C-alpha cells in the first residue's frame, strides 16, 4: 500500500492512500493543500476517511466532495454533518481495493474511530495515539482513553501508526521530564538533530512506541509505580496537560 503525507496548517498531516492514479484521503482538514497535490500530480480523489469531528480533520471535506468519485466515511453520531457512510466498531470499508476495519477509540472525542488494515498492518489513528504521546481529552474520560490506547497496543507490534500531528519532539521532551530513560533520550536527540530539515517523524510502529511512549504503560515512572493502570494513566495525562 502506497501512503504519502500532505502537510496542513502548522503541524497536521493529511494521509493519502494511493493506488495508481487514484487516492483516498484521511482527515483532510484543508481542501486547498489537498487539491494542490491532486492537480499537480494528476490524481483522482476516490474516498475520504474521517477519524473524528474536529475542524482540522474535517474542514476540507465539503469543498473536496465536488472533486471526489466515492463516499465520505466516518464515525456514527458524528456532529460533523458531511459523513455519508457512518461507521461503528468492527465495521469494514473498502477503498481503492484495500480493506479497513473500524476500531472505536473514544477519549480525545467521543466519536473517535481508527482505520486498521490487517493485511499490511497499517493503522490510521487520528488524534488518539501520537508518537511518544496521546491525544488530549476534550470529551471522553480517562477510562475511555486508557482503554482506547490499550486496544491499539493489542495490535501486532509491527503495525505502522499514521498519526495526524507532528508532536513527537514535544512529547519526548515531556517524557524526559518525567523519567530518565536511554531509549527516549536517544530518540529525542535524533529528532532534535533533524530540526530545520524537511523531516517527518511518522509513521511510527507499535513496537517502537512501547519503548518511547509512556502512555502505553509499558514503561513506568518509578514514583508512580504503586498506582493502578488507570490511576497511573490519569496522573500522567494530567501532568502532560499542565506541562
N, C-alpha and C positions, 0 to 999 in steps of 0.2 A: 504494500500500500504506500503510495507516494503522498506525503504530507508536507506542506510548507506553511510558513507563518507570514501574516501580514501585520506589521506594526500599526497600532492605532492609539490615538490620544498620547498620554505621557508614558504609560507602561503596559498597555493592553496588547494582547496577541489575539488576532483572529486566525483560526486554523482553517486551512484549505485542504480538503481531501481531493486528490486528482486521479482521474483515470482517463487517459488520452486527452482530448480537448475539453473534457467536462470536469467541473469542480463542484463540490458541495462545501458550504461554509459553516463553521461552528462559531456561534456567538458574534455575529457581525454588528458590532456597536456603531461602526462608522461606514456608511454607504460609499462615501467619496473614495476612501483609500481602497476599498474592495473593488469598486468599478474601475479605478485606475489600473489595477492589476489585471482584471478581466479583459479590459480593452487593449492594454499594451501587450498582453500575451495571447490575444485572440482566443480566449477561453469562453466556455458556455456554462452558465450557472444552472445547476440542476436543483439541489435542495438546500435548505437551511435548517440547522440543528441548533436549538436553544437550550441552555442548561438552567437558566433562571431569569427572572423578570427585570433585573437591574438594567438601567438605560445603557450603560456602557457595553452591554451584551446584546441589546435588542434595538438600539436606536437607529440602526441602518436597515432594519428588516423591511419596513413598508416601502421604502424607496427601491430596495433591491427586488421586490416582488415583481416590478414591471419588467425585469430582465430575466426572470427565472423560469425554468421549464416545469419544475416539480412542486413540492409542498414545503411548508414550514412545520417542522416537528418540534414539540416542546412539552413541558410538564402540564399535566391536567391541573385545573384550578389555578392557572397562572393569571395574574392580574394584567399581564400584557395581552392585549386582545388580538395579536397577529398570529397566534398559533392556529394552524389548520388541522393538524393531527395531534390530539392530546395523548400523552403517554403516561403510564404508571409502571410500577415495579414489575420487572420480568417481561414487559412488552418488548417486541423486537421490531426493528425497522431496517429496510434495505435501501441503500443509496449507492449509486454507481457500481452495483454488484457486490458491495460489502455489507455484511450484516452486523448490526449493533444491538446489544441487549441493554435495556434501561435499568439503571440502579437508582433508586430513590436515596438521596443523601441530604436530608434536611439539616439545618443548623445555621449556615450562612443566611439562607432564606428558607421558608417553609416549603417552597415549591421546587427546590433544587434537585436536579437529576444529573446523572453522568451517563456517558455512552461508552459501552465496552464491546470491543471486537475480540472475541475469543481466539479466532484463528491466528491473527497477527499479534495478539496480546497488546492491545492499544486501548487506553482509557482517556477520553476527553472529560476532565474532571472539573472544569469550570473554576469556581472560587471555593470549592470545598477543601481541596488539598493544594498547597503550594510547595515548591521545593524548599525544604527546611522550615516549613510553616503550615498554617492552615488559615481558612477564612475567618474574618471577624463575625461574631454572632449578631446579626441585625434583627432576626426574627425568631430563630429557634432557641432551644435550650442547650445547656452544656451536655446533658444526657444525649440529646439528639446528635449533636456534632461529634461527640465521642464515639457513638455507635456508627455514624457515617464513616468516620475515619478508619475504624476497625473493619468495616465492610470492605473498604478499599484495600486495607492492609492484608486482607484474607485472599486477595487475588495472587496469582503466581508472581514470584519475585522478579521475573524478567519483564513484567508488564511495563510498558512505556507510558509515562504520565504526561499528558499535554495540558498544562495549567494555563490560565489565561492572563497572568500578570507576571512581570519581571520583578519579583520581590526577593529573589534568592539571597542577594548580598545582605540586604537589611535583615532578613530572617536569620541568617548565620551570625550576624553581629549580635542580635538578641540572644541567640543560643549561647554564644561565647560569654555573654554577661552573666549567664546562669550556671555554666558548667565548664570545667577545664577538660577539654577533650581533643586529642590529637587529630582525629579524623575530621572533625568540624573545623578546627583551626587550619588544617591543610586545604580544605575546600574554600574557606574564606580567603586565604592568601592567594589561591589560584584565581578566583574570580576577581579579587581586588586588582590583580596584575593585568586583567583584561579591560579595566575601565578605560573608556575613551576609544575603544575599538568597536567595530560593528560586530557585537558579540551577543549571543543569546544563550542562556544557561539551560534551556529546555530543548527537548523533553528530558525528564529525569526518569528513573526507574524505581519501583518499589524496593528493590534490593538496596539501591543507593540511599533512599530515604530512610530506611531502617537504621542506617549508620549516621545520618546527619540531621534527622528531623525529630526533635524532642516530642512533638505532638502525637507521634505514633506509639509512644510509651515504650519503645524498645530500649532506650537509654533513660536513666533516671537521675535527677538532681539529688545528690545524697541527702540533703536536708529535708527533702520531701518524700523520701523513700518509704516512710511509715504510712503514707496516705493510701486510700483505696484508689483504683484506677480512675474512677470518676472524679473524686476529690482532687487527685493529682492533676488531671487534665484541666479542671476548672481553675485551680490556682495558677497553673501555667498560662492559661489563656488570659486570665486577669492581669498577670504580670506583663504579658505582651501588650495588652490594651493600654497599659499606662507607661510603657517603655519609651 
